[in-house]
């Protein structure tokens, strides 16, 4: 009985460690992208008539969302 309880706790400890590792990989921080890093994306977007605002991560996300909505509406 004690061995079963000990085994269950060891299994739970292993699951917790795996969850911590997975969360670390999912939520790790990335360096802020620079304009030079985004230049190929900006050139490609401009070539198809999209304006992307790269002044901040939020502005980039919003402009990408807006671009997707415009593209989807354009094809319907």
Phi and psi in degrees as a GROMACS rama.xvg file:
@    title "Ramachandran Plot"
@    xaxis  label "Phi"
@    yaxis  label "Psi"
@TYPE xy
-65.286  -38.258  UNK-2
-63.774  -37.2487  UNK-3
-65.5218  -43.5171  UNK-4
-63.782  -44.3525  UNK-5
-62.1716  -40.1187  UNK-6
-64.3663  -41.6936  UNK-7
-63.7876  -41.2409  UNK-8
-66.483  -37.7591  UNK-9
-64.795  -39.9549  UNK-10
-63.7722  -44.3948  UNK-11
-63.7266  -38.984  UNK-12
-61.1733  -41.9431  UNK-13
-63.1727  -41.0088  UNK-14
-64.2477  -41.8658  UNK-15
-62.9148  -43.1452  UNK-16
-61.9638  -43.6416  UNK-17
-62.1645  -42.8994  UNK-18
-63.0381  -40.6066  UNK-19
-63.3304  -43.48  UNK-20
-64.1199  -45.3756  UNK-21
-62.4468  -43.8273  UNK-22
-63.2919  -38.1737  UNK-23
-61.9081  -42.6087  UNK-24
-69.3564  -36.8213  UNK-25
-72.0721  -36.0469  UNK-26
-110.556  19.3691  UNK-27
-69.3068  153.736  UNK-28
-88.6933  140.753  UNK-29
-110.884  150.948  UNK-30
-65.5118  150.179  UNK-31
-64.9498  129.082  UNK-32
-68.0136  143.958  UNK-33
-94.9597  165.238  UNK-34
-61.4407  -35.583  UNK-35
-63.7484  -36.9068  UNK-36
-68.0289  -30.7669  UNK-37
-94.145  -3.46993  UNK-38
-57.0224  -44.5129  UNK-39
-60.2988  -38.4311  UNK-40
-65.2653  -43.4848  UNK-41
-63.7859  -40.6732  UNK-42
-65.7203  -42.3222  UNK-43
-65.8953  -43.4081  UNK-44
-62.6906  -43.0311  UNK-45
-63.0691  -35.0095  UNK-46
-64.2696  -28.4133  UNK-47
-103.389  9.37162  UNK-48
87.6423  19.906  UNK-49
-103.302  139.75  UNK-50
-105.542  122.916  UNK-51
-113.117  129.228  UNK-52
-93.6711  115.011  UNK-53
-110.056  25.4574  UNK-54
-69.611  -24.8367  UNK-55
-155.84  167.719  UNK-56
-62.9922  -40.8392  UNK-57
-63.7106  -44.1619  UNK-58
-63.4027  -39.7419  UNK-59
-64.2671  -45.3276  UNK-60
-61.3539  -43.3483  UNK-61
-65.0106  -41.8611  UNK-62
-69.3757  -33.2757  UNK-63
-67.3724  -41.416  UNK-64
-60.8535  -44.2502  UNK-65
-63.8035  -40.2318  UNK-66
-64.0966  -41.2741  UNK-67
-64.577  -42.696  UNK-68
-62.0263  -43.6554  UNK-69
-64.0269  -40.3651  UNK-70
-66.5709  -44.0272  UNK-71
-63.5541  -44.6576  UNK-72
-65.9539  -32.1393  UNK-73
-64.4267  -35.2663  UNK-74
-86.3278  -8.90006  UNK-75
